[in-house]
Amino acid sequence: KILVMLMGCPDPVYEKFFSRLLRLLEKNLGTHK
C-alpha cells in the first residue's frame, strides 16, 4: 500500500507531501480502501 512507500521515505518533505496526498485520496475515494 501507499503506507509502505511512506515508511520507506523518512524525509519530512516527502512525508508531508504523501500525508497531504493520502488525505486527498481518502476524501476522493471516500470509504474505498
mmCIF entry with sequence, helices, sheets and N, C-alpha, C, O atoms, coordinates in Angstrom:
data_MODEL
# 
_entry.id   MODEL 
# 
_entity.id                         1 
_entity.type                       polymer 
_entity.pdbx_number_of_molecules   1 
# 
_entity_poly.entity_id                      1 
_entity_poly.type                           'polypeptide(L)' 
_entity_poly.nstd_linkage                   no 
_entity_poly.nstd_monomer                   no 
_entity_poly.pdbx_seq_one_letter_code       KILVMLMGCPDPVYEKFFSRLLRLLEKNLGTHK 
_entity_poly.pdbx_seq_one_letter_code_can   KILVMLMGCPDPVYEKFFSRLLRLLEKNLGTHK 
_entity_poly.pdbx_strand_id                 A 
# 
loop_
_entity_poly_seq.entity_id 
_entity_poly_seq.num 
_entity_poly_seq.mon_id 
_entity_poly_seq.hetero 
1 1  LYS n 
1 2  ILE n 
1 3  LEU n 
1 4  VAL n 
1 5  MET n 
1 6  LEU n 
1 7  MET n 
1 8  GLY n 
1 9  CYS n 
1 10 PRO n 
1 11 ASP n 
1 12 PRO n 
1 13 VAL n 
1 14 TYR n 
1 15 GLU n 
1 16 LYS n 
1 17 PHE n 
1 18 PHE n 
1 19 SER n 
1 20 ARG n 
1 21 LEU n 
1 22 LEU n 
1 23 ARG n 
1 24 LEU n 
1 25 LEU n 
1 26 GLU n 
1 27 LYS n 
1 28 ASN n 
1 29 LEU n 
1 30 GLY n 
1 31 THR n 
1 32 HIS n 
1 33 LYS n 
# 
_struct_asym.id          A 
_struct_asym.entity_id   1 
# 
loop_
_struct_conf.conf_type_id 
_struct_conf.id 
_struct_conf.pdbx_PDB_helix_id 
_struct_conf.beg_label_comp_id 
_struct_conf.beg_label_asym_id 
_struct_conf.beg_label_seq_id 
_struct_conf.pdbx_beg_PDB_ins_code 
_struct_conf.end_label_comp_id 
_struct_conf.end_label_asym_id 
_struct_conf.end_label_seq_id 
_struct_conf.pdbx_end_PDB_ins_code 
_struct_conf.beg_auth_comp_id 
_struct_conf.beg_auth_asym_id 
_struct_conf.beg_auth_seq_id 
_struct_conf.end_auth_comp_id 
_struct_conf.end_auth_asym_id 
_struct_conf.end_auth_seq_id 
_struct_conf.pdbx_PDB_helix_class 
_struct_conf.details 
_struct_conf.pdbx_PDB_helix_length 
HELX_P HELX_P1 AA1 ILE A 2  ? GLY A 8  ? ILE A 2  GLY A 8  1 ? 7  
HELX_P HELX_P2 AA2 PRO A 12 ? LEU A 29 ? PRO A 12 LEU A 29 1 ? 18 
# 
_struct_conf_type.id          HELX_P 
_struct_conf_type.criteria    ? 
_struct_conf_type.reference   ? 
# 
loop_
_atom_site.group_PDB 
_atom_site.id 
_atom_site.type_symbol 
_atom_site.label_atom_id 
_atom_site.label_alt_id 
_atom_site.label_comp_id 
_atom_site.label_asym_id 
_atom_site.label_entity_id 
_atom_site.label_seq_id 
_atom_site.pdbx_PDB_ins_code 
_atom_site.Cartn_x 
_atom_site.Cartn_y 
_atom_site.Cartn_z 
_atom_site.occupancy 
_atom_site.B_iso_or_equiv 
_atom_site.pdbx_formal_charge 
_atom_site.auth_seq_id 
_atom_site.auth_comp_id 
_atom_site.auth_asym_id 
_atom_site.auth_atom_id 
_atom_site.pdbx_PDB_model_num 
ATOM 1   N N  . LYS A 1 1  ? 0.838   -1.217 0.000  1.00 0.00 ? 1  LYS A N  1 
ATOM 2   C CA . LYS A 1 1  ? 0.000   0.000  0.000  1.00 0.00 ? 1  LYS A CA 1 
ATOM 3   C C  . LYS A 1 1  ? 0.866   1.258  0.000  1.00 0.00 ? 1  LYS A C  1 
ATOM 4   O O  . LYS A 1 1  ? 2.092   1.181  0.076  1.00 0.00 ? 1  LYS A O  1 
ATOM 5   N N  . ILE A 1 2  ? 0.229   2.384  -0.084 1.00 0.00 ? 2  ILE A N  1 
ATOM 6   C CA . ILE A 1 2  ? 0.962   3.666  -0.084 1.00 0.00 ? 2  ILE A CA 1 
ATOM 7   C C  . ILE A 1 2  ? 1.676   3.868  1.241  1.00 0.00 ? 2  ILE A C  1 
ATOM 8   O O  . ILE A 1 2  ? 2.732   4.498  1.302  1.00 0.00 ? 2  ILE A O  1 
ATOM 9   N N  . LEU A 1 3  ? 1.086   3.322  2.308  1.00 0.00 ? 3  LEU A N  1 
ATOM 10  C CA . LEU A 1 3  ? 1.696   3.484  3.636  1.00 0.00 ? 3  LEU A CA 1 
ATOM 11  C C  . LEU A 1 3  ? 3.089   2.879  3.648  1.00 0.00 ? 3  LEU A C  1 
ATOM 12  O O  . LEU A 1 3  ? 4.006   3.422  4.263  1.00 0.00 ? 3  LEU A O  1 
ATOM 13  N N  . VAL A 1 4  ? 3.241   1.752  2.967  1.00 0.00 ? 4  VAL A N  1 
ATOM 14  C CA . VAL A 1 4  ? 4.552   1.093  2.927  1.00 0.00 ? 4  VAL A CA 1 
ATOM 15  C C  . VAL A 1 4  ? 5.573   2.017  2.273  1.00 0.00 ? 4  VAL A C  1 
ATOM 16  O O  . VAL A 1 4  ? 6.701   2.144  2.748  1.00 0.00 ? 4  VAL A O  1 
ATOM 17  N N  . MET A 1 5  ? 5.168   2.658  1.183  1.00 0.00 ? 5  MET A N  1 
ATOM 18  C CA . MET A 1 5  ? 6.071   3.576  0.487  1.00 0.00 ? 5  MET A CA 1 
ATOM 19  C C  . MET A 1 5  ? 6.404   4.757  1.393  1.00 0.00 ? 5  MET A C  1 
ATOM 20  O O  . MET A 1 5  ? 7.530   5.253  1.397  1.00 0.00 ? 5  MET A O  1 
ATOM 21  N N  . LEU A 1 6  ? 5.412   5.197  2.156  1.00 0.00 ? 6  LEU A N  1 
ATOM 22  C CA . LEU A 1 6  ? 5.620   6.323  3.063  1.00 0.00 ? 6  LEU A CA 1 
ATOM 23  C C  . LEU A 1 6  ? 6.667   5.953  4.101  1.00 0.00 ? 6  LEU A C  1 
ATOM 24  O O  . LEU A 1 6  ? 7.515   6.770  4.459  1.00 0.00 ? 6  LEU A O  1 
ATOM 25  N N  . MET A 1 7  ? 6.604   4.711  4.582  1.00 0.00 ? 7  MET A N  1 
ATOM 26  C CA . MET A 1 7  ? 7.559   4.256  5.595  1.00 0.00 ? 7  MET A CA 1 
ATOM 27  C C  . MET A 1 7  ? 8.967   4.253  5.006  1.00 0.00 ? 7  MET A C  1 
ATOM 28  O O  . MET A 1 7  ? 9.943   4.493  5.716  1.00 0.00 ? 7  MET A O  1 
ATOM 29  N N  . GLY A 1 8  ? 9.066   3.982  3.717  1.00 0.00 ? 8  GLY A N  1 
ATOM 30  C CA . GLY A 1 8  ? 10.371  3.940  3.068  1.00 0.00 ? 8  GLY A CA 1 
ATOM 31  C C  . GLY A 1 8  ? 10.929  5.345  2.830  1.00 0.00 ? 8  GLY A C  1 
ATOM 32  O O  . GLY A 1 8  ? 12.101  5.506  2.489  1.00 0.00 ? 8  GLY A O  1 
ATOM 33  N N  . CYS A 1 9  ? 10.078  6.360  3.013  1.00 0.00 ? 9  CYS A N  1 
ATOM 34  C CA . CYS A 1 9  ? 10.537  7.747  2.814  1.00 0.00 ? 9  CYS A CA 1 
ATOM 35  C C  . CYS A 1 9  ? 10.552  8.491  4.147  1.00 0.00 ? 9  CYS A C  1 
ATOM 36  O O  . CYS A 1 9  ? 9.550   9.100  4.522  1.00 0.00 ? 9  CYS A O  1 
ATOM 37  N N  . PRO A 1 10 ? 11.664  8.449  4.861  1.00 0.00 ? 10 PRO A N  1 
ATOM 38  C CA . PRO A 1 10 ? 11.779  9.108  6.155  1.00 0.00 ? 10 PRO A CA 1 
ATOM 39  C C  . PRO A 1 10 ? 11.894  10.626 6.020  1.00 0.00 ? 10 PRO A C  1 
ATOM 40  O O  . PRO A 1 10 ? 11.756  11.356 7.001  1.00 0.00 ? 10 PRO A O  1 
ATOM 41  N N  . ASP A 1 11 ? 12.147  11.092 4.798  1.00 0.00 ? 11 ASP A N  1 
ATOM 42  C CA . ASP A 1 11 ? 12.289  12.535 4.584  1.00 0.00 ? 11 ASP A CA 1 
ATOM 43  C C  . ASP A 1 11 ? 11.015  13.261 5.014  1.00 0.00 ? 11 ASP A C  1 
ATOM 44  O O  . ASP A 1 11 ? 9.916   12.855 4.636  1.00 0.00 ? 11 ASP A O  1 
ATOM 45  N N  . PRO A 1 12 ? 11.153  14.325 5.797  1.00 0.00 ? 12 PRO A N  1 
ATOM 46  C CA . PRO A 1 12 ? 9.998   15.091 6.283  1.00 0.00 ? 12 PRO A CA 1 
ATOM 47  C C  . PRO A 1 12 ? 9.212   15.709 5.134  1.00 0.00 ? 12 PRO A C  1 
ATOM 48  O O  . PRO A 1 12 ? 7.984   15.779 5.173  1.00 0.00 ? 12 PRO A O  1 
ATOM 49  N N  . VAL A 1 13 ? 9.932   16.152 4.117  1.00 0.00 ? 13 VAL A N  1 
ATOM 50  C CA . VAL A 1 13 ? 9.243   16.769 2.976  1.00 0.00 ? 13 VAL A CA 1 
ATOM 51  C C  . VAL A 1 13 ? 8.345   15.752 2.280  1.00 0.00 ? 13 VAL A C  1 
ATOM 52  O O  . VAL A 1 13 ? 7.178   16.023 1.997  1.00 0.00 ? 13 VAL A O  1 
ATOM 53  N N  . TYR A 1 14 ? 8.914   14.571 2.010  1.00 0.00 ? 14 TYR A N  1 
ATOM 54  C CA . TYR A 1 14 ? 8.124   13.526 1.347  1.00 0.00 ? 14 TYR A CA 1 
ATOM 55  C C  . TYR A 1 14 ? 6.969   13.092 2.236  1.00 0.00 ? 14 TYR A C  1 
ATOM 56  O O  . TYR A 1 14 ? 5.861   12.839 1.762  1.00 0.00 ? 14 TYR A O  1 
ATOM 57  N N  . GLU A 1 15 ? 7.248   13.008 3.547  1.00 0.00 ? 15 GLU A N  1 
ATOM 58  C CA . GLU A 1 15 ? 6.211   12.580 4.490  1.00 0.00 ? 15 GLU A CA 1 
ATOM 59  C C  . GLU A 1 15 ? 5.029   13.542 4.449  1.00 0.00 ? 15 GLU A C  1 
ATOM 60  O O  . GLU A 1 15 ? 3.871   13.127 4.417  1.00 0.00 ? 15 GLU A O  1 
ATOM 61  N N  . LYS A 1 16 ? 5.346   14.839 4.451  1.00 0.00 ? 16 LYS A N  1 
ATOM 62  C CA . LYS A 1 16 ? 4.285   15.853 4.425  1.00 0.00 ? 16 LYS A CA 1 
ATOM 63  C C  . LYS A 1 16 ? 3.514   15.763 3.116  1.00 0.00 ? 16 LYS A C  1 
ATOM 64  O O  . LYS A 1 16 ? 2.285   15.822 3.096  1.00 0.00 ? 16 LYS A O  1 
ATOM 65  N N  . PHE A 1 17 ? 4.259   15.618 2.020  1.00 0.00 ? 17 PHE A N  1 
ATOM 66  C CA . PHE A 1 17 ? 3.630   15.548 0.704  1.00 0.00 ? 17 PHE A CA 1 
ATOM 67  C C  . PHE A 1 17 ? 2.707   14.337 0.608  1.00 0.00 ? 17 PHE A C  1 
ATOM 68  O O  . PHE A 1 17 ? 1.561   14.450 0.173  1.00 0.00 ? 17 PHE A O  1 
ATOM 69  N N  . PHE A 1 18 ? 3.222   13.173 1.022  1.00 0.00 ? 18 PHE A N  1 
ATOM 70  C CA . PHE A 1 18 ? 2.421   11.947 0.957  1.00 0.00 ? 18 PHE A CA 1 
ATOM 71  C C  . PHE A 1 18 ? 1.224   12.029 1.895  1.00 0.00 ? 18 PHE A C  1 
ATOM 72  O O  . PHE A 1 18 ? 0.141   11.530 1.589  1.00 0.00 ? 18 PHE A O  1 
ATOM 73  N N  . SER A 1 19 ? 1.439   12.671 3.051  1.00 0.00 ? 19 SER A N  1 
ATOM 74  C CA . SER A 1 19 ? 0.351   12.811 4.027  1.00 0.00 ? 19 SER A CA 1 
ATOM 75  C C  . SER A 1 19 ? -0.793  13.605 3.407  1.00 0.00 ? 19 SER A C  1 
ATOM 76  O O  . SER A 1 19 ? -1.964  13.257 3.556  1.00 0.00 ? 19 SER A O  1 
ATOM 77  N N  . ARG A 1 20 ? -0.432  14.677 2.710  1.00 0.00 ? 20 ARG A N  1 
ATOM 78  C CA . ARG A 1 20 ? -1.457  15.513 2.083  1.00 0.00 ? 20 ARG A CA 1 
ATOM 79  C C  . ARG A 1 20 ? -2.127  14.748 0.958  1.00 0.00 ? 20 ARG A C  1 
ATOM 80  O O  . ARG A 1 20 ? -3.349  14.773 0.813  1.00 0.00 ? 20 ARG A O  1 
ATOM 81  N N  . LEU A 1 21 ? -1.306  14.064 0.160  1.00 0.00 ? 21 LEU A N  1 
ATOM 82  C CA . LEU A 1 21 ? -1.835  13.302 -0.968 1.00 0.00 ? 21 LEU A CA 1 
ATOM 83  C C  . LEU A 1 21 ? -2.773  12.204 -0.467 1.00 0.00 ? 21 LEU A C  1 
ATOM 84  O O  . LEU A 1 21 ? -3.844  11.976 -1.030 1.00 0.00 ? 21 LEU A O  1 
ATOM 85  N N  . LEU A 1 22 ? -2.346  11.529 0.604  1.00 0.00 ? 22 LEU A N  1 
ATOM 86  C CA . LEU A 1 22 ? -3.158  10.451 1.163  1.00 0.00 ? 22 LEU A CA 1 
ATOM 87  C C  . LEU A 1 22 ? -4.508  10.989 1.627  1.00 0.00 ? 22 LEU A C  1 
ATOM 88  O O  . LEU A 1 22 ? -5.542  10.353 1.424  1.00 0.00 ? 22 LEU A O  1 
ATOM 89  N N  . ARG A 1 23 ? -4.490  12.164 2.249  1.00 0.00 ? 23 ARG A N  1 
ATOM 90  C CA . ARG A 1 23 ? -5.733  12.769 2.733  1.00 0.00 ? 23 ARG A CA 1 
ATOM 91  C C  . ARG A 1 23 ? -6.653  13.081 1.563  1.00 0.00 ? 23 ARG A C  1 
ATOM 92  O O  . ARG A 1 23 ? -7.855  12.825 1.621  1.00 0.00 ? 23 ARG A O  1 
ATOM 93  N N  . LEU A 1 24 ? -6.079  13.636 0.499  1.00 0.00 ? 24 LEU A N  1 
ATOM 94  C CA . LEU A 1 24 ? -6.876  13.973 -0.681 1.00 0.00 ? 24 LEU A CA 1 
ATOM 95  C C  . LEU A 1 24 ? -7.460  12.711 -1.300 1.00 0.00 ? 24 LEU A C  1 
ATOM 96  O O  . LEU A 1 24 ? -8.627  12.681 -1.693 1.00 0.00 ? 24 LEU A O  1 
ATOM 97  N N  . LEU A 1 25 ? -6.635  11.664 -1.382 1.00 0.00 ? 25 LEU A N  1 
ATOM 98  C CA . LEU A 1 25 ? -7.099  10.401 -1.959 1.00 0.00 ? 25 LEU A CA 1 
ATOM 99  C C  . LEU A 1 25 ? -8.231  9.826  -1.121 1.00 0.00 ? 25 LEU A C  1 
ATOM 100 O O  . LEU A 1 25 ? -9.228  9.340  -1.654 1.00 0.00 ? 25 LEU A O  1 
ATOM 101 N N  . GLU A 1 26 ? -8.067  9.887  0.195  1.00 0.00 ? 26 GLU A N  1 
ATOM 102 C CA . GLU A 1 26 ? -9.094  9.357  1.096  1.00 0.00 ? 26 GLU A CA 1 
ATOM 103 C C  . GLU A 1 26 ? -10.404 10.112 0.906  1.00 0.00 ? 26 GLU A C  1 
ATOM 104 O O  . GLU A 1 26 ? -11.483 9.519  0.913  1.00 0.00 ? 26 GLU A O  1 
ATOM 105 N N  . LYS A 1 27 ? -10.295 11.430 0.734  1.00 0.00 ? 27 LYS A N  1 
ATOM 106 C CA . LYS A 1 27 ? -11.500 12.248 0.551  1.00 0.00 ? 27 LYS A CA 1 
ATOM 107 C C  . LYS A 1 27 ? -12.160 11.913 -0.774 1.00 0.00 ? 27 LYS A C  1 
ATOM 108 O O  . LYS A 1 27 ? -13.384 11.805 -0.859 1.00 0.00 ? 27 LYS A O  1 
ATOM 109 N N  . ASN A 1 28 ? -11.333 11.746 -1.821 1.00 0.00 ? 28 ASN A N  1 
ATOM 110 C CA . ASN A 1 28 ? -11.867 11.447 -3.151 1.00 0.00 ? 28 ASN A CA 1 
ATOM 111 C C  . ASN A 1 28 ? -12.446 10.036 -3.225 1.00 0.00 ? 28 ASN A C  1 
ATOM 112 O O  . ASN A 1 28 ? -13.510 9.817  -3.803 1.00 0.00 ? 28 ASN A O  1 
ATOM 113 N N  . LEU A 1 29 ? -11.726 9.085  -2.629 1.00 0.00 ? 29 LEU A N  1 
ATOM 114 C CA . LEU A 1 29 ? -12.179 7.687  -2.679 1.00 0.00 ? 29 LEU A CA 1 
ATOM 115 C C  . LEU A 1 29 ? -13.290 7.431  -1.679 1.00 0.00 ? 29 LEU A C  1 
ATOM 116 O O  . LEU A 1 29 ? -14.110 6.531  -1.865 1.00 0.00 ? 29 LEU A O  1 
ATOM 117 N N  . GLY A 1 30 ? -13.315 8.230  -0.612 1.00 0.00 ? 30 GLY A N  1 
ATOM 118 C CA . GLY A 1 30 ? -14.346 8.054  0.403  1.00 0.00 ? 30 GLY A CA 1 
ATOM 119 C C  . GLY A 1 30 ? -14.036 6.866  1.299  1.00 0.00 ? 30 GLY A C  1 
ATOM 120 O O  . GLY A 1 30 ? -12.982 6.828  1.933  1.00 0.00 ? 30 GLY A O  1 
ATOM 121 N N  . THR A 1 31 ? -14.939 5.898  1.358  1.00 0.00 ? 31 THR A N  1 
ATOM 122 C CA . THR A 1 31 ? -14.723 4.741  2.232  1.00 0.00 ? 31 THR A CA 1 
ATOM 123 C C  . THR A 1 31 ? -13.967 3.646  1.491  1.00 0.00 ? 31 THR A C  1 
ATOM 124 O O  . THR A 1 31 ? -13.653 2.606  2.068  1.00 0.00 ? 31 THR A O  1 
ATOM 125 N N  . HIS A 1 32 ? -13.673 3.878  0.209  1.00 0.00 ? 32 HIS A N  1 
ATOM 126 C CA . HIS A 1 32 ? -12.933 2.871  -0.566 1.00 0.00 ? 32 HIS A CA 1 
ATOM 127 C C  . HIS A 1 32 ? -11.502 2.763  -0.059 1.00 0.00 ? 32 HIS A C  1 
ATOM 128 O O  . HIS A 1 32 ? -10.833 3.773  0.158  1.00 0.00 ? 32 HIS A O  1 
ATOM 129 N N  . LYS A 1 33 ? -11.031 1.511  0.132  1.00 0.00 ? 33 LYS A N  1 
ATOM 130 C CA . LYS A 1 33 ? -9.658  1.352  0.637  1.00 0.00 ? 33 LYS A CA 1 
ATOM 131 C C  . LYS A 1 33 ? -8.912  0.394  -0.268 1.00 0.00 ? 33 LYS A C  1 
ATOM 132 O O  . LYS A 1 33 ? -7.737  0.111  -0.034 1.00 0.00 ? 33 LYS A O  1 
# 
